[in-house]
Amino acid sequence: MKRNHTTKLLVIMSFLLLLVAAASSVVASPNFSSECGSAGCHETFTTLTLTTNSSVDAETGVPFVLQIDAGNGAEYVAIKSGWEDNDYFTISEPLVQDDSTNDTNAADGEISVDVTFTPLTNGTFTIRIWTAAGGDLAQSFDVTVVVTGESGTTTPPPTTVDLYEIWSMMIIWVPIATGLILVVLGYLAIKRR
């Protein structure tokens, strides 16, 4: 291979390596399925506000609605599976961003949302709700739900697929694989000349 081609190949490979390294570092946050206060981020409490019902009586399979209000700079309200007893409910709005279509409060830093929950089985459960904002801010609220219904109704919680984990793996590996393919194709193209 000519010296000129080797130099070009090294420059292209260096550029692709830099591009792949930069692309794989854009994952903005740790695992969304971890609770805000335990994931190493959003660990400053008492600044944001979060309110809703403190307790609810419900029936298995019968939906109920919680009016959730977050404020004082809140950017997100999240009710994810895996947090406390959230797996025992289907949740209509697991993540609401400030000023999104689900947010009924037009003010910045204020979120109001109606979330529908459907209990899957009988028992006494705790729904855990988090609100979070930039600067490490978070606040949680627990709602106790007593679920009754037909005796013998025991529907296990559904198995959840962590789409964020799949997405984060793809955002890391797809650019790397693309870079490697481009390097091989570039090498073959230069070698044929």
Residue pairs with C-beta under 8 A, 6 or more apart in sequence:
1 9
1 190
1 191
5 190
5 193
8 190
9 186
9 187
9 190
12 183
12 186
13 183
13 186
16 179
16 182
16 183
17 179
19 175
19 179
20 175
20 176
20 178
20 179
23 171
23 175
24 171
24 172
24 175
24 176
26 171
27 168
27 171
27 172
29 41
30 39
30 40
30 41
31 39
31 162
31 164
31 165
31 168
32 78
32 80
32 95
32 164
33 80
33 81
33 82
33 162
33 164
33 165
35 80
35 83
35 128
35 130
35 140
36 42
36 43
36 78
36 130
36 132
36 138
36 140
37 43
37 45
37 130
37 138
37 140
41 136
42 130
42 132
42 133
42 136
42 137
42 138
43 136
43 138
44 135
44 136
44 137
44 138
45 137
45 138
45 139
46 139
47 72
47 73
47 133
47 137
47 139
48 70
48 71
48 72
48 73
48 74
48 131
48 132
48 133
48 137
48 138
48 139
49 69
49 70
49 71
49 72
49 74
49 131
49 139
50 68
50 69
50 70
50 74
50 77
50 129
50 130
50 131
50 139
50 140
50 141
51 68
51 69
51 70
51 141
52 66
52 67
52 68
52 69
52 129
52 141
52 143
53 66
53 67
53 143
54 143
54 144
55 143
55 144
55 145
55 146
56 64
56 66
56 143
56 144
56 145
56 146
57 145
57 146
57 148
58 64
58 117
58 119
58 145
58 146
58 147
58 148
59 119
59 147
59 148
59 149
60 119
60 120
60 121
60 122
60 147
60 148
60 149
60 150
60 153
60 155
61 118
61 119
61 120
61 149
61 153
62 118
62 119
62 149
63 116
63 117
63 118
64 116
64 117
64 118
64 119
65 114
65 115
65 116
65 117
66 114
66 115
66 117
66 127
66 143
67 112
67 113
67 114
68 77
68 111
68 112
68 113
68 114
68 115
68 129
69 105
69 110
69 111
69 112
70 77
70 110
70 111
70 112
70 131
70 139
71 109
71 110
71 111
72 109
73 109
73 133
73 137
74 98
74 109
74 110
74 111
74 131
74 132
74 133
74 139
75 97
75 98
75 109
75 132
75 133
75 134
76 95
76 96
76 97
76 98
76 111
76 130
76 131
76 132
76 133
77 95
77 96
77 111
77 113
77 129
77 130
77 131
78 94
78 95
78 96
78 129
78 130
78 131
78 132
79 86
79 91
79 93
79 94
79 95
79 115
79 127
79 128
79 129
79 130
80 86
80 94
80 95
81 87
81 91
81 94
81 157
81 160
82 160
83 128
83 130
84 125
84 126
84 127
84 128
84 142
85 125
85 126
85 127
85 128
85 145
86 127
86 128
87 157
87 158
87 160
88 119
88 120
88 121
88 123
88 125
88 147
88 157
89 117
89 118
89 119
89 120
89 125
89 127
89 145
90 117
90 118
90 120
90 158
91 115
91 116
91 117
92 115
92 116
92 117
93 102
93 113
93 115
93 116
96 102
96 103
96 111
96 113
96 115
97 103
98 108
98 109
98 110
98 111
99 106
99 108
102 113
103 111
103 112
103 113
104 112
104 113
104 114
105 111
105 112
109 133
111 131
117 127
117 145
119 125
119 145
119 147
119 149
120 155
120 156
120 157
120 158
121 147
121 153
121 154
121 155
121 156
121 157
122 147
122 148
122 149
122 151
122 153
122 154
123 147
124 144
124 145
124 146
124 147
125 144
125 145
125 147
126 142
126 143
126 144
126 145
127 142
127 143
127 145
128 140
128 141
128 142
129 140
129 141
129 142
129 143
130 138
130 139
130 140
130 141
131 138
131 139
131 140
132 138
132 139
